[in-house]
Amino acid sequence: MNQLTNNEPDTLAKPAASPAATPEGSPKRALGAGLVALLLIAAAALGWFIYKGISARLSSEKALVIETHNADVLTVSVTHPKTAAATQELVLPGNTQPLIDAPIYARTNGYLKKWYFDIGTRVHKGDLIAEIETPETDHQLQQARADLETAQANLNLSQLTSDRLVTLGKKGAVARQDVDNSVGDMNSKKAIVDSAAANVKRLEDLQSYEKVYAPFDGVITARNTDIGALIDSGSSTSNGKELFHISATNRLRVFISVPENYDQAARNGSPASLTLNEFPGRSFPGTIVRNSNSIDLASRTLLVEVDVDNPTGELLPGAYVSVHLKYTGVSPNALTIPVTTVMFRSEGIRAAIVRDGKAMLVPITVGRDFGDSLEILSGLSPKDPLILNPPDALISGAPVKVQEASK
């Protein structure tokens, strides 16, 4: 009994645990709540991605619609016609040529003894530029002079005989026939003397050609021989070639072909100016001195000569130049437009302009062609916006968007 009594307090001291204090379902509920939260987050993320995808697609479709609409509207650059000036300028290409240009040939045969001037050297009229050795001509001259002396001696003897017979004939001492024969022989010997003298003069002239002189003031532009070279006279022989080439460069001439429509700009005495790429910003004054007074049937142009002074020799013969001609007589109220605004259609020449946001092809009447621009006589006004570089497929009424032309 005591043991039982002693054990009762122990039993009372350790009461049984309450189910409410230690619930068995708490871990499972926490796990379920976490799964629900993850599902909600995943659903929210999926909804956000779906929203962004739909929004991007809608934006792309909207941009595509806008781009397609804009593609239907042609974007163009415009300019405006300009009023033509009272004085126009015509620019034509040309090449400078010396006022005098001559090849120098030898007039006798021999060998070149010496030359005194080379290319690029300025010479004056009468300057000795070369010497030629002519041994054959020298020998022929000696022989001709000896023949002349012989003929002169024969003439003197025949003249003395003729004089005696004439005197005797007057006295009747000799026959008249002998007198006539003596006089005829004297005249024949005189003709032989004249022939010999002419041959001597010819050979002396040939000998004088041993020295080659400059025929005018100019510049040696070519030297085609050297000391010891064989020289053949003339230019017509197969072996003959020019010794020197001389050009007078103190005054140059330029030949240009003026179109028939601008022949009024090619009047004799009218001023002109020359420009060269090697002298930027400079112009050289010239004068129209003559023209052919005839239109070339092949090119429909007028040949015109322009002379320009060149005292310092800055301008070189053969240089490419641009000749500027001034002329008046432009039609009243005429306009000029760039050639890039003109369209050539089967129905005629048209200019594309912008009216009320649409392209319009209007007929125009073209006057003169200035190269990069055209003179318009009718069809446009200075306020009309012209489309630059209109496409070939452009039609009237097509919507366009105007973009300011780049400067």
C-alpha positions as a Markdown table, in Angstrom:
| # | Residue | x | y | z |
|---|---|---|---|---|
| 1 | Met | 0.0 | 0.0 | 0.0 |
| 2 | Asn | 2.7 | 2.4 | 0.7 |
| 3 | Gln | 4.2 | 1.8 | -2.6 |
| 4 | Leu | 1.0 | 2.6 | -4.3 |
| 5 | Thr | 0.5 | 5.6 | -2.1 |
| 6 | Asn | 4.0 | 6.7 | -2.9 |
| 7 | Asn | 3.5 | 6.3 | -6.7 |
| 8 | Glu | 0.3 | 8.3 | -6.9 |
| 9 | Pro | 2.0 | 11.7 | -6.7 |
| 10 | Asp | 4.2 | 10.7 | -9.6 |
| 11 | Thr | 1.2 | 9.9 | -11.6 |
| 12 | Leu | -0.4 | 13.1 | -10.8 |
| 13 | Ala | 2.8 | 15.1 | -11.5 |
| 14 | Lys | 2.9 | 13.9 | -15.2 |
| 15 | Pro | -0.4 | 14.6 | -16.7 |
| 16 | Ala | -1.1 | 13.5 | -20.4 |
| 17 | Ala | -0.4 | 16.1 | -23.2 |
| 18 | Ser | -3.4 | 17.9 | -24.7 |
| 19 | Pro | -4.1 | 17.4 | -28.4 |
| 20 | Ala | -4.7 | 21.2 | -28.8 |
| 21 | Ala | -1.2 | 22.0 | -27.6 |
| 22 | Thr | 0.6 | 19.9 | -30.2 |
| 23 | Pro | -1.5 | 19.7 | -33.4 |
| 24 | Glu | -0.4 | 17.0 | -35.9 |
| 25 | Gly | -1.6 | 19.0 | -39.2 |
| 26 | Ser | 0.4 | 22.2 | -38.9 |
| 27 | Pro | 3.4 | 21.2 | -41.3 |
| 28 | Lys | 1.0 | 20.1 | -44.0 |
| 29 | Arg | -0.9 | 23.3 | -43.9 |
| 30 | Ala | 2.3 | 25.4 | -44.2 |
| 31 | Leu | 3.4 | 23.4 | -47.2 |
| 32 | Gly | 0.0 | 23.8 | -48.9 |
| 33 | Ala | 0.1 | 27.6 | -48.3 |
| 34 | Gly | 3.6 | 27.8 | -49.9 |
| 35 | Leu | 2.4 | 25.9 | -53.0 |
| 36 | Val | -0.6 | 28.2 | -53.4 |
| 37 | Ala | 1.7 | 31.2 | -53.2 |
| 38 | Leu | 4.0 | 29.8 | -55.8 |
| 39 | Leu | 1.1 | 29.0 | -58.1 |
| 40 | Leu | -0.2 | 32.6 | -57.7 |
| 41 | Ile | 3.2 | 34.0 | -58.5 |
| 42 | Ala | 3.6 | 31.7 | -61.6 |
| 43 | Ala | 0.1 | 32.7 | -62.7 |
| 44 | Ala | 1.0 | 36.4 | -62.3 |
| 45 | Ala | 4.3 | 36.0 | -64.2 |
| 46 | Leu | 2.5 | 34.1 | -67.0 |
| 47 | Gly | -0.1 | 36.7 | -67.2 |
| 48 | Trp | 2.5 | 39.5 | -67.4 |
| 49 | Phe | 4.4 | 37.7 | -70.2 |
| 50 | Ile | 1.2 | 37.1 | -72.1 |
| 51 | Tyr | 0.3 | 40.8 | -71.7 |
| 52 | Lys | 3.7 | 41.9 | -72.9 |
| 53 | Gly | 3.5 | 39.6 | -75.9 |
| 54 | Ile | 0.1 | 40.8 | -76.9 |
| 55 | Ser | 1.1 | 44.4 | -76.4 |
| 56 | Ala | 4.3 | 43.9 | -78.6 |
| 57 | Arg | 2.3 | 42.2 | -81.3 |
| 58 | Leu | -0.3 | 45.0 | -81.2 |
| 59 | Ser | 2.5 | 47.6 | -81.4 |
| 60 | Ser | 4.2 | 45.8 | -84.3 |
| 61 | Glu | 0.9 | 45.6 | -86.2 |
| 62 | Lys | 0.3 | 49.3 | -85.6 |
| 63 | Ala | 3.8 | 50.2 | -86.8 |
| 64 | Leu | 3.3 | 48.0 | -89.8 |
| 65 | Val | 0.1 | 49.7 | -90.6 |
| 66 | Ile | 1.7 | 53.1 | -90.3 |
| 67 | Glu | 4.7 | 52.0 | -92.3 |
| 68 | Thr | 2.5 | 50.6 | -95.0 |
| 69 | His | 0.5 | 53.7 | -95.1 |
| 70 | Asn | 3.6 | 55.9 | -95.3 |
| 71 | Ala | 5.0 | 53.7 | -98.1 |
| 72 | Asp | 2.0 | 54.4 | -100.2 |
| 73 | Val | 2.9 | 58.2 | -99.9 |
| 74 | Leu | 6.0 | 59.2 | -101.9 |
| 75 | Thr | 8.4 | 61.5 | -100.1 |
| 76 | Val | 9.8 | 64.1 | -102.5 |
| 77 | Ser | 12.2 | 67.0 | -102.4 |
| 78 | Val | 11.1 | 70.2 | -104.1 |
| 79 | Thr | 12.6 | 73.4 | -105.6 |
| 80 | His | 11.2 | 76.5 | -107.3 |
| 81 | Pro | 11.7 | 77.9 | -110.7 |
| 82 | Lys | 14.1 | 80.9 | -111.0 |
| 83 | Thr | 13.6 | 84.0 | -113.0 |
| 84 | Ala | 16.1 | 84.1 | -115.9 |
| 85 | Ala | 18.6 | 86.9 | -115.8 |
| 86 | Ala | 18.7 | 89.5 | -118.6 |
| 87 | Thr | 22.3 | 88.4 | -119.5 |
| 88 | Gln | 23.1 | 84.8 | -119.8 |
| 89 | Glu | 26.5 | 83.0 | -119.9 |
| 90 | Leu | 27.4 | 80.2 | -122.3 |
| 91 | Val | 30.3 | 78.0 | -121.4 |
| 92 | Leu | 32.0 | 75.9 | -124.1 |
| 93 | Pro | 35.1 | 73.8 | -124.1 |
| 94 | Gly | 38.2 | 74.6 | -126.2 |
| 95 | Asn | 41.9 | 74.1 | -126.6 |
| 96 | Thr | 44.5 | 76.8 | -126.9 |
| 97 | Gln | 46.6 | 77.0 | -130.0 |
| 98 | Pro | 49.6 | 79.3 | -130.8 |
| 99 | Leu | 48.9 | 82.2 | -133.1 |
| 100 | Ile | 51.7 | 81.0 | -135.4 |
| 101 | Asp | 53.0 | 77.4 | -135.3 |
| 102 | Ala | 55.5 | 76.2 | -137.9 |
| 103 | Pro | 57.9 | 73.2 | -138.4 |
| 104 | Ile | 61.4 | 74.1 | -139.5 |
| 105 | Tyr | 62.8 | 71.9 | -142.3 |
| 106 | Ala | 66.3 | 71.9 | -143.9 |
| 107 | Arg | 66.5 | 73.3 | -147.4 |
| 108 | Thr | 69.8 | 71.6 | -148.2 |
| 109 | Asn | 71.4 | 68.2 | -147.7 |
| 110 | Gly | 74.3 | 67.5 | -145.4 |
| 111 | Tyr | 75.1 | 66.8 | -141.7 |
| 112 | Leu | 74.1 | 68.8 | -138.7 |
| 113 | Lys | 77.1 | 70.7 | -137.5 |
| 114 | Lys | 75.7 | 72.5 | -134.5 |
| 115 | Trp | 72.4 | 73.5 | -132.8 |
| 116 | Tyr | 72.1 | 76.6 | -130.5 |
| 117 | Phe | 68.6 | 76.3 | -128.9 |
| 118 | Asp | 66.8 | 73.5 | -127.2 |
| 119 | Ile | 63.1 | 73.0 | -126.3 |
| 120 | Gly | 61.5 | 75.6 | -124.1 |
| 121 | Thr | 63.9 | 78.3 | -125.3 |
| 122 | Arg | 62.5 | 81.7 | -126.5 |
| 123 | Val | 64.0 | 82.9 | -129.8 |
| 124 | His | 63.7 | 86.0 | -131.8 |
| 125 | Lys | 63.2 | 86.4 | -135.5 |
| 126 | Gly | 66.6 | 86.0 | -137.3 |
| 127 | Asp | 68.3 | 84.1 | -134.5 |
| 128 | Leu | 70.7 | 81.4 | -135.7 |
| 129 | Ile | 69.3 | 78.1 | -134.3 |
| 130 | Ala | 71.4 | 75.5 | -136.2 |
| 131 | Glu | 74.2 | 75.0 | -138.8 |
| 132 | Ile | 74.5 | 72.3 | -141.4 |
| 133 | Glu | 77.6 | 71.0 | -143.2 |
| 134 | Thr | 77.1 | 70.6 | -146.9 |
| 135 | Pro | 80.4 | 69.4 | -148.5 |
| 136 | Glu | 78.7 | 68.3 | -151.7 |
| 137 | Thr | 77.1 | 71.7 | -152.2 |
| 138 | Asp | 80.4 | 73.4 | -151.5 |
| 139 | His | 82.1 | 71.3 | -154.2 |
| 140 | Gln | 79.3 | 71.9 | -156.7 |
| 141 | Leu | 79.6 | 75.6 | -156.1 |
| 142 | Gln | 83.3 | 75.6 | -156.7 |
| 143 | Gln | 82.8 | 73.8 | -160.0 |
| 144 | Ala | 80.0 | 76.2 | -161.0 |
| 145 | Arg | 82.2 | 79.2 | -160.4 |
| 146 | Ala | 84.9 | 77.6 | -162.5 |
| 147 | Asp | 82.4 | 77.0 | -165.3 |
| 148 | Leu | 81.3 | 80.6 | -165.0 |
| 149 | Glu | 84.8 | 81.8 | -165.4 |
| 150 | Thr | 85.3 | 79.6 | -168.5 |
| 151 | Ala | 82.1 | 80.8 | -170.0 |
| 152 | Gln | 83.0 | 84.4 | -169.3 |
| 153 | Ala | 86.4 | 84.0 | -171.0 |
| 154 | Asn | 84.8 | 82.4 | -174.0 |
| 155 | Leu | 82.3 | 85.3 | -174.1 |
| 156 | Asn | 85.1 | 87.9 | -174.0 |
| 157 | Leu | 86.9 | 86.2 | -176.9 |
| 158 | Ser | 83.8 | 85.9 | -178.9 |
| 159 | Gln | 82.9 | 89.5 | -178.3 |
| 160 | Leu | 86.4 | 90.7 | -179.4 |
| 161 | Thr | 86.1 | 88.6 | -182.6 |
| 162 | Ser | 82.6 | 89.9 | -183.2 |
| 163 | Asp | 83.6 | 93.5 | -182.8 |
| 164 | Arg | 86.5 | 93.1 | -185.3 |
| 165 | Leu | 84.3 | 91.4 | -187.9 |
| 166 | Val | 81.6 | 94.0 | -187.5 |
| 167 | Thr | 84.1 | 96.7 | -188.1 |
| 168 | Leu | 85.5 | 94.9 | -191.1 |
| 169 | Gly | 82.1 | 94.2 | -192.4 |
| 170 | Lys | 81.3 | 97.9 | -192.4 |
| 171 | Lys | 84.3 | 98.4 | -194.7 |
| 172 | Gly | 83.3 | 95.5 | -196.9 |
| 173 | Ala | 86.4 | 93.5 | -196.1 |
| 174 | Val | 84.5 | 90.4 | -195.0 |
| 175 | Ala | 81.3 | 88.8 | -196.0 |
| 176 | Arg | 78.1 | 89.6 | -194.3 |
| 177 | Gln | 77.6 | 86.0 | -193.4 |
| 178 | Asp | 80.8 | 85.9 | -191.4 |
| 179 | Val | 79.7 | 88.9 | -189.4 |
| 180 | Asp | 76.3 | 87.4 | -188.6 |
| 181 | Asn | 77.9 | 84.1 | -187.5 |
| 182 | Ser | 80.3 | 86.0 | -185.2 |
| 183 | Val | 77.5 | 88.0 | -183.6 |
| 184 | Gly | 75.4 | 84.9 | -183.1 |
| 185 | Asp | 78.3 | 83.1 | -181.5 |
| 186 | Met | 78.8 | 86.0 | -179.1 |
| 187 | Asn | 75.1 | 86.0 | -178.1 |
| 188 | Ser | 75.3 | 82.2 | -177.6 |
| 189 | Lys | 78.4 | 82.6 | -175.3 |
| 190 | Lys | 76.6 | 85.3 | -173.4 |
| 191 | Ala | 73.6 | 83.0 | -172.8 |
| 192 | Ile | 76.1 | 80.4 | -171.5 |
| 193 | Val | 77.5 | 82.9 | -169.1 |
| 194 | Asp | 74.0 | 83.8 | -167.8 |
| 195 | Ser | 73.2 | 80.2 | -167.3 |
| 196 | Ala | 76.5 | 79.6 | -165.4 |
| 197 | Ala | 75.9 | 82.6 | -163.3 |
| 198 | Ala | 72.4 | 81.4 | -162.4 |
| 199 | Asn | 73.7 | 78.0 | -161.4 |
| 200 | Val | 76.3 | 79.7 | -159.2 |
| 201 | Lys | 73.5 | 81.8 | -157.6 |
| 202 | Arg | 71.4 | 78.7 | -157.0 |
| 203 | Leu | 74.3 | 76.9 | -155.3 |
| 204 | Glu | 75.1 | 80.0 | -153.3 |
| 205 | Asp | 71.5 | 80.0 | -152.1 |
| 206 | Leu | 71.8 | 76.4 | -151.2 |
| 207 | Gln | 75.0 | 77.1 | -149.3 |
| 208 | Ser | 73.2 | 79.9 | -147.4 |
| 209 | Tyr | 70.7 | 77.3 | -146.2 |
| 210 | Glu | 73.5 | 75.8 | -144.2 |
| 211 | Lys | 72.5 | 78.3 | -141.5 |
| 212 | Val | 69.0 | 77.8 | -140.1 |
| 213 | Tyr | 67.3 | 81.0 | -138.7 |
| 214 | Ala | 64.2 | 81.5 | -136.6 |
| 215 | Pro | 61.4 | 82.8 | -138.9 |
| 216 | Phe | 59.5 | 84.7 | -136.1 |
| 217 | Asp | 59.6 | 85.3 | -132.4 |
| 218 | Gly | 58.5 | 82.2 | -130.5 |
| 219 | Val | 59.4 | 79.2 | -128.4 |
| 220 | Ile | 61.2 | 76.1 | -129.5 |
| 221 | Thr | 58.7 | 73.3 | -128.7 |
| 222 | Ala | 60.6 | 70.4 | -130.4 |
| 223 | Arg | 64.1 | 69.5 | -131.5 |
| 224 | Asn | 64.2 | 66.4 | -133.6 |
| 225 | Thr | 67.9 | 66.3 | -134.6 |
| 226 | Asp | 71.3 | 66.3 | -133.1 |
| 227 | Ile | 75.0 | 66.9 | -134.1 |
| 228 | Gly | 76.1 | 64.6 | -136.8 |
| 229 | Ala | 72.6 | 63.6 | -138.0 |
| 230 | Leu | 72.1 | 63.2 | -141.7 |
| 231 | Ile | 69.9 | 66.0 | -143.0 |
| 232 | Asp | 67.7 | 65.7 | -146.1 |
| 233 | Ser | 66.2 | 68.8 | -147.6 |
| 234 | Gly | 62.5 | 69.5 | -147.8 |
| 235 | Ser | 59.5 | 67.9 | -146.2 |
| 236 | Ser | 58.0 | 65.9 | -149.1 |
| 237 | Thr | 60.8 | 63.3 | -149.3 |
| 238 | Ser | 60.4 | 60.1 | -147.3 |
| 239 | Asn | 63.6 | 60.8 | -145.3 |
| 240 | Gly | 62.9 | 64.4 | -144.7 |
| 241 | Lys | 61.8 | 65.4 | -141.2 |
| 242 | Glu | 61.5 | 68.6 | -139.3 |
| 243 | Leu | 64.5 | 69.8 | -137.4 |
| 244 | Phe | 62.7 | 72.2 | -135.0 |
| 245 | His | 59.2 | 73.3 | -134.2 |
| 246 | Ile | 58.5 | 76.9 | -133.2 |
| 247 | Ser | 55.3 | 78.3 | -131.7 |
| 248 | Ala | 54.4 | 82.0 | -131.2 |
| 249 | Thr | 52.8 | 82.0 | -127.7 |
| 250 | Asn | 52.6 | 85.7 | -127.0 |
| 251 | Arg | 49.0 | 85.5 | -128.4 |
| 252 | Leu | 46.9 | 82.4 | -128.4 |
| 253 | Arg | 43.8 | 81.4 | -130.3 |
| 254 | Val | 41.0 | 79.1 | -129.2 |
| 255 | Phe | 38.5 | 77.5 | -131.6 |
| 256 | Ile | 35.1 | 76.7 | -130.2 |
| 257 | Ser | 31.9 | 75.3 | -131.7 |
| 258 | Val | 28.9 | 77.4 | -130.8 |
| 259 | Pro | 25.5 | 75.8 | -131.0 |
| 260 | Glu | 23.2 | 77.2 | -133.7 |
| 261 | Asn | 20.7 | 78.5 | -131.1 |
| 262 | Tyr | 23.4 | 80.7 | -129.5 |
| 263 | Asp | 25.0 | 82.2 | -132.7 |
| 264 | Gln | 24.1 | 85.6 | -131.4 |
| 265 | Ala | 26.8 | 85.1 | -128.7 |
| 266 | Ala | 29.5 | 84.7 | -131.3 |
| 267 | Arg | 29.5 | 88.2 | -132.9 |
| 268 | Asn | 32.9 | 89.5 | -133.9 |
| 269 | Gly | 34.4 | 91.9 | -131.4 |
| 270 | Ser | 32.4 | 90.5 | -128.5 |
| 271 | Pro | 34.3 | 90.0 | -125.3 |
| 272 | Ala | 35.0 | 86.5 | -123.9 |
| 273 | Ser | 36.8 | 85.0 | -121.0 |
| 274 | Leu | 38.8 | 81.9 | -120.4 |
| 275 | Thr | 39.1 | 79.8 | -117.3 |
| 276 | Leu | 41.5 | 76.9 | -116.6 |
| 277 | Asn | 41.5 | 74.3 | -113.8 |
| 278 | Glu | 45.1 | 75.0 | -113.0 |
| 279 | Phe | 44.2 | 78.7 | -112.3 |
| 280 | Pro | 41.2 | 78.5 | -109.9 |
| 281 | Gly | 39.5 | 81.7 | -109.4 |
| 282 | Arg | 41.2 | 83.4 | -112.3 |
| 283 | Ser | 39.9 | 84.3 | -115.8 |
| 284 | Phe | 41.8 | 85.5 | -118.8 |
| 285 | Pro | 40.1 | 88.1 | -121.1 |
| 286 | Gly | 39.8 | 87.4 | -124.8 |
| 287 | Thr | 38.0 | 88.7 | -127.9 |
| 288 | Ile | 36.0 | 87.0 | -130.6 |
| 289 | Val | 37.9 | 87.9 | -133.8 |
| 290 | Arg | 36.2 | 85.8 | -136.5 |
| 291 | Asn | 33.8 | 83.0 | -137.2 |
| 292 | Ser | 33.1 | 80.8 | -140.2 |
| 293 | Asn | 29.8 | 82.4 | -141.1 |
| 294 | Ser | 28.5 | 79.0 | -141.9 |
| 295 | Ile | 26.7 | 76.4 | -139.8 |
| 296 | Asp | 28.2 | 72.9 | -139.9 |
| 297 | Leu | 25.6 | 70.5 | -141.2 |
| 298 | Ala | 26.8 | 67.6 | -139.2 |
| 299 | Ser | 27.1 | 69.2 | -135.7 |
| 300 | Arg | 24.7 | 72.2 | -136.3 |
| 301 | Thr | 27.4 | 74.5 | -134.8 |
| 302 | Leu | 29.3 | 77.7 | -135.8 |
| 303 | Leu | 33.1 | 77.6 | -135.7 |
| 304 | Val | 34.3 | 80.6 | -133.7 |
| 305 | Glu | 37.9 | 81.9 | -133.0 |
| 306 | Val | 38.7 | 83.6 | -129.7 |
| 307 | Asp | 42.1 | 85.3 | -129.4 |
| 308 | Val | 43.7 | 86.0 | -126.0 |
| 309 | Asp | 46.9 | 87.9 | -125.2 |
| 310 | Asn | 49.6 | 85.8 | -123.4 |
| 311 | Pro | 52.5 | 88.2 | -122.9 |
| 312 | Thr | 53.9 | 86.3 | -119.8 |
| 313 | Gly | 53.4 | 82.9 | -121.3 |
| 314 | Glu | 51.3 | 81.6 | -118.4 |
| 315 | Leu | 48.9 | 79.9 | -120.9 |
| 316 | Leu | 50.4 | 77.0 | -122.7 |
| 317 | Pro | 49.5 | 75.9 | -126.2 |
| 318 | Gly | 47.3 | 72.8 | -126.2 |
| 319 | Ala | 45.8 | 73.5 | -122.8 |
| 320 | Tyr | 42.1 | 72.6 | -122.1 |
| 321 | Val | 40.1 | 75.8 | -121.3 |
| 322 | Ser | 36.5 | 76.8 | -120.8 |
| 323 | Val | 35.3 | 79.8 | -122.8 |
| 324 | His | 32.7 | 82.0 | -121.3 |
| 325 | Leu | 30.5 | 84.0 | -123.6 |
| 326 | Lys | 27.9 | 86.6 | -122.5 |
| 327 | Tyr | 24.7 | 87.2 | -124.5 |
| 328 | Thr | 21.3 | 88.8 | -124.0 |
| 329 | Gly | 17.9 | 88.4 | -125.6 |
| 330 | Val | 16.2 | 86.1 | -123.1 |
| 331 | Ser | 12.5 | 85.8 | -123.7 |
| 332 | Pro | 10.4 | 88.0 | -121.3 |
| 333 | Asn | 9.0 | 86.2 | -118.2 |
| 334 | Ala | 11.2 | 83.2 | -118.9 |
| 335 | Leu | 12.1 | 80.9 | -116.0 |
| 336 | Thr | 14.9 | 78.4 | -115.6 |
| 337 | Ile | 14.5 | 75.0 | -113.9 |
| 338 | Pro | 17.0 | 72.2 | -113.3 |
| 339 | Val | 17.0 | 69.5 | -115.9 |
| 340 | Thr | 16.4 | 66.9 | -113.1 |
| 341 | Thr | 12.8 | 68.2 | -112.7 |
| 342 | Val | 11.8 | 67.5 | -116.3 |
| 343 | Met | 10.0 | 64.3 | -117.4 |
| 344 | Phe | 9.9 | 63.1 | -121.0 |
| 345 | Arg | 6.6 | 61.3 | -121.7 |
| 346 | Ser | 5.0 | 60.1 | -124.9 |
| 347 | Glu | 2.5 | 63.0 | -124.7 |
| 348 | Gly | 5.3 | 65.5 | -124.4 |
| 349 | Ile | 7.6 | 67.2 | -122.0 |
| 350 | Arg | 6.2 | 67.5 | -118.5 |
| 351 | Ala | 7.3 | 69.0 | -115.1 |
| 352 | Ala | 6.2 | 67.4 | -111.9 |
| 353 | Ile | 4.9 | 69.9 | -109.3 |
| 354 | Val | 3.1 | 69.5 | -105.9 |
| 355 | Arg | -0.5 | 70.9 | -105.5 |
| 356 | Asp | -2.6 | 70.1 | -102.4 |
| 357 | Gly | -0.3 | 67.3 | -101.3 |
| 358 | Lys | -0.5 | 65.6 | -104.7 |
| 359 | Ala | 1.8 | 65.3 | -107.7 |
| 360 | Met | 0.7 | 67.0 | -110.9 |
| 361 | Leu | 2.4 | 66.6 | -114.3 |
| 362 | Val | 2.0 | 69.9 | -116.2 |
| 363 | Pro | 3.0 | 70.5 | -119.8 |
| 364 | Ile | 5.8 | 73.0 | -120.3 |
| 365 | Thr | 7.4 | 74.8 | -123.3 |
| 366 | Val | 11.2 | 74.6 | -123.3 |
| 367 | Gly | 13.3 | 77.3 | -124.7 |
| 368 | Arg | 17.1 | 77.1 | -124.7 |
| 369 | Asp | 19.2 | 74.4 | -123.1 |
| 370 | Phe | 21.8 | 75.8 | -120.6 |
| 371 | Gly | 23.3 | 72.4 | -119.8 |
| 372 | Asp | 22.3 | 71.8 | -116.2 |
| 373 | Ser | 19.2 | 73.9 | -116.5 |
| 374 | Leu | 16.5 | 74.7 | -119.1 |
| 375 | Glu | 14.7 | 77.9 | -120.1 |
| 376 | Ile | 10.9 | 77.5 | -119.7 |
| 377 | Leu | 8.8 | 79.8 | -121.8 |
| 378 | Ser | 5.3 | 78.8 | -120.5 |
| 379 | Gly | 3.6 | 76.3 | -118.2 |
| 380 | Leu | 5.1 | 77.2 | -114.8 |
| 381 | Ser | 5.1 | 80.1 | -112.3 |
| 382 | Pro | 7.9 | 81.1 | -109.9 |
| 383 | Lys | 5.8 | 79.8 | -106.9 |
| 384 | Asp | 5.3 | 76.3 | -108.3 |
| 385 | Pro | 7.1 | 73.6 | -106.1 |
| 386 | Leu | 9.0 | 71.4 | -108.6 |
| 387 | Ile | 9.7 | 67.8 | -107.6 |
| 388 | Leu | 13.4 | 66.9 | -107.9 |
| 389 | Asn | 14.3 | 63.7 | -109.7 |
| 390 | Pro | 10.7 | 62.4 | -110.1 |
| 391 | Pro | 10.4 | 58.7 | -110.6 |
| 392 | Asp | 9.4 | 57.4 | -114.0 |
| 393 | Ala | 6.3 | 55.7 | -112.6 |
| 394 | Leu | 4.9 | 59.0 | -111.1 |
| 395 | Ile | 1.4 | 59.8 | -112.3 |
| 396 | Ser | -0.8 | 62.9 | -111.8 |
| 397 | Gly | -2.8 | 62.8 | -108.6 |
| 398 | Ala | -0.5 | 60.5 | -106.7 |
| 399 | Pro | -0.2 | 61.6 | -103.0 |
| 400 | Val | 3.3 | 62.9 | -102.0 |
| 401 | Lys | 5.0 | 64.1 | -98.9 |
| 402 | Val | 7.2 | 67.1 | -99.3 |
| 403 | Gln | 10.6 | 67.0 | -97.8 |
| 404 | Glu | 12.8 | 70.1 | -97.8 |
| 405 | Ala | 15.7 | 69.7 | -100.3 |
| 406 | Ser | 19.2 | 69.3 | -98.8 |
| 407 | Lys | 21.4 | 72.3 | -99.3 |
